[in-house]
């Protein structure tokens, strides 16, 4: 009965947090597609996490505070990500992204670190490796240590947010590695130090743990592959404007009469030093959104990574737009057609 009541309670928690995934859209209707997509990804992920947690019998005696943290952290993270996206749109300053990201990660690390010592052994939450799952002493010691590491890393991240942006990015990466690797090393060290021969009293089903791990690994791999290869970009020349239809980012249209100067670059890699995506969409096949580089400053980009040739479009308002097609030949043709349209 208690487990049923808990499930109902956690289900109501999920339903209560639903608006958090989509409220930010109301504050930036121009980029509603990107914000909606972010909200949907986090929302679906939360339901998957909920199902895994509820199906794990070892969570029956889990601390209610830990369970609420597991179910609330994704809505809060989604809200933070979307709010951060809205805040930096138009800022054209990558340091804003790095600093806000560092602060958010620091706060999350502090909160999670405080809850880690309260976690009881289970298959879905915490440091779930062989030595911790098969020894309660190891689990408790590891999570006490991990909690201290996460809290310390969180406060360091808050301090790092005031440093130069390149230092912030490097240090942030090191901190993420540290909070992932140090608890694992400590758990193994604890196992070797205490020579845990009582590991034969295994409270957990090794096959079940392997299956859950495999499912998570396959799902993560599939999602990563999709993120790296997803998206599409189509440029069409209408009677009075160039239309850019982007799957994964906002569409764009530019009137020919608003194009002041056109330039074709056979290889953009020689002209865009320290090119950085400020706010946009990027993977192995596409780069779209707000970018910045040393030569041109802030600019707008819609390009395929398969082609290094690009067309530079300067508008009458002084904005630079960089576009291309999947191949050099198609990009050259795009430049020629744009030149003809612009000449008229």
DAZI-V164261 format. One record per run of one state. SS is the DSSP state (alpha for helix, beta for strand, coil for the rest). FROM is the first residue (numbers start at 1). LEN is the number of residues. Records with the same first field share a line. If there is no record, write none. Layout:
SS: FROM-LEN, FROM-LEN
This chain:
coil: 1-1, 28-1, 56-1, 60-4, 89-5, 117-13, 134-2, 161-4, 195-2, 201-5, 230-2, 238-3, 248-4, 266-2, 271-5, 283-3, 294-3, 305-5, 316-4, 324-4, 344-1
alpha: 2-26, 29-27, 57-3, 64-25, 94-23, 130-4, 136-25, 165-30, 197-4, 206-24, 256-3, 268-3, 328-16
beta: 232-6, 241-7, 252-4, 259-7, 276-7, 286-8, 297-8, 310-6, 320-4
